[in-house]
Amino acid sequence: MDFLKQKFFDHANLLHHLLTKKCELKPLEYDNSISEDLKREFRDNFFRGLTSNNTIKFKEETYNVVEEAINPWSIDFPSWIGEFDPEKGKKVFIIGSEPHIHYKYLQTVYGFHAGEGEKIKESSRRYFESGHPIFQFLPQFLSSFLKVSDQEVLEHCYLTDLVSFAPMKSKGVNVGSTNGINSMIKGTDDWRRIRKAYASIALENEIKGVKPEIIVTQGKEVFYEVCQTLLGSGFESNQFPINLKGRQQYIRIAKWMDIPILSVPHIGSKQLRSFWKSHLNEVKVAVNKHL
């Protein structure tokens, strides 16, 4: 998993504490075998690498302006279920913008990991039946592309973000958005600049490590940032409307190294939950038609 060591500046080789010998992801939020001290060490090691990187130029001033006791900087670790075979990777690379941090120092994207002693098909079924939008809707519009059942889609998914770190949320302080984080870092830097700079050094290597057959971006903004990072500012793309009353939504498609990059309306967004419930079939039709 060299691409993850590079993504997290893991020169101390702490990554092996987070994975099993078969590269299964441990449940970082709950596993008592991973101590809070180890999680903090992984976090601290990452930020030492981040602040010393001349491309990202993440300032110690920006780090220090966030209150460690209340909203500590924390990591949202990429997530998957079952074994991760570095030779095969995962077929679906799903990417959002920035994390919503609910756990101190270290957590997994959307809490997506196998339970203790759970087989991959059991995990896939559990998440598919959980009712969470990303696990409910994403399989239904990707199953035809992957030529597997809806439930099986989750076995092939790898979830990540453009930037894998953010301050943790606390009571009364919502930092799970670009504007929220910008407000918290109080003018010491611009969060969009940090996000783009981090993606410029980490994203391509992460995709090559995962070896996906398709990249799915959550929303228009992420789509454009991913495409600009991988393809440059003059990239070509197509957009196709999802027919509905009210505000128009689109799917967007580009291609990088023969891998389709598919943009869909943000699946995990509470604001778009009613859209997905009402228009899932239209998304399925559009995706199957244009991919």
C-alpha angles and dihedrals in degrees: 000000000000092000090062092047088055094044091055099034087240099175089146091061094234091146093087089067090062097050137052122238088267091053093253111156116247117224095259094188096059112013107119090200088072106068125212088243091058092047090051091047091053089048094047093047090052094051092048088058092043095053092046095052110106094205098053096037093195106181126229085221089062091048094048097047090070113082109244094202094054110023107014118189105256140178129244102207119211112260141214139147128243127006122338110218106199089207094055103025119182126305099223123053109193118190134186132180110254133343132260101225115210100158130060117258100339139028139145126256107269088346088277109166139112120269119242110290091359120143118228094250090052090051092047092051093046094053094042090053094042093089095231107144098233092051093041103044106029094062092051096059096038101046094086092049092050093038093228135110120279092254094049093057091080091060088067100045130111116186125203144141138236087248121024101203139063140145115284118254118246136183108301094001115097111188099158094114140061093253092045093054092044088055092050096051087054102217097311089120142339116267094211089055091051091047094051093044092051092047090050091064102032112030103070093045091049092051092048089050093051094044096206128188090213138018116213118196122199104232140339098287093054091045092057094045092049092048094046091050095048103030106023129243095300097059122146122234141160129220128202125193125237103219112235142129117267124013112020118239127196144195113221129201134195132155134230121184089342090306113122115230108210123192119199130172109280106283097197096048116114088209091061098041094102090048092056093046091051102036108032091114092053090052090049092051093047094047094048091046099049107031 
